[in-house]
């Protein structure tokens, strides 16, 4: 019998009680182990908070905050020096202004990536050293759209973050986090650094050219592969780790479908409606106009109008009730990205 990766067992256990959350929980665990910054993007009601609550409960020395400006960093600088735990922001919307949200995400990105912060502003003198922790920030698409237009997005956030698009609504929401214990395996330092110039590892890099610059891509993939091997109590990363990391990072490719940039130096723009409709499809497969209107709190008339604007991507597949499915063009793009099981309009992991 083929050996199953430890985190695949975790995914299976979570899926048994919380369908649609298994891969998100596994990636968040991997993020914690690798010491990375994860932005979890998803509409309200998709289970982001349930997943982060599980991480908050099980990750060593986790700290939950609502916002983290430079002033906020100063107030907890001693606590974050020599820190090896996780910072969790359950809902960035609690930071009530665009500036506060941008400042929070930028500060966390710099802290996690650079392992410290040094500030010598006129009224703020502080230093954080040896930060070796991770961070998870939950954000809804409408707020990501604001964030992605900021100069800080291009300058710092995009390259230093892992942006996971969580597009699964639970049919029967379970508010309590999954009930299972986590085995953390080896320390990351006990795992050898994989050579990404080798063909099997290099293939894990190739799909994410639009997500990060080349150098940063190698760093992120290397650390995630090491973390995967560590969870499986192995000192050398191999095939099982490549398969796991490739599986967990697939939703990152959604960004290529919903984030647009017209010029080399222009701001990026998130197409919220495209992301909203993909959430319906990955939750239900072909979906009805009634369900779409209900999930987003709009009239059926308005939902129908918005769908007409996206007729290059979506086609009416049934009349009573009005039911939408993929166009051939979008189906081909999703299949090429590995986000469909086959060219039969069935999203991976969708309910029957």
PyMOL commands that set and color helices and strands:
alter all, ss='L'
color gray80, all
select helices_A, chain A and resi 6-17+22-34+48-58+70-75+77-80+92-94+98-114+141-148+151-160+188-190+199-206+214-231+239-258+272-284+289-296+300-308+328-336
alter helices_A, ss='H'
color red, helices_A
select strands_A, chain A and resi 37-41+63-64+86-89+117-120+125-128+134-139+162-165+259-260+269-270+287-288+314-319+322-326+340-342+346-347
alter strands_A, ss='S'
color yellow, strands_A
deselect
rebuild
show_as cartoon
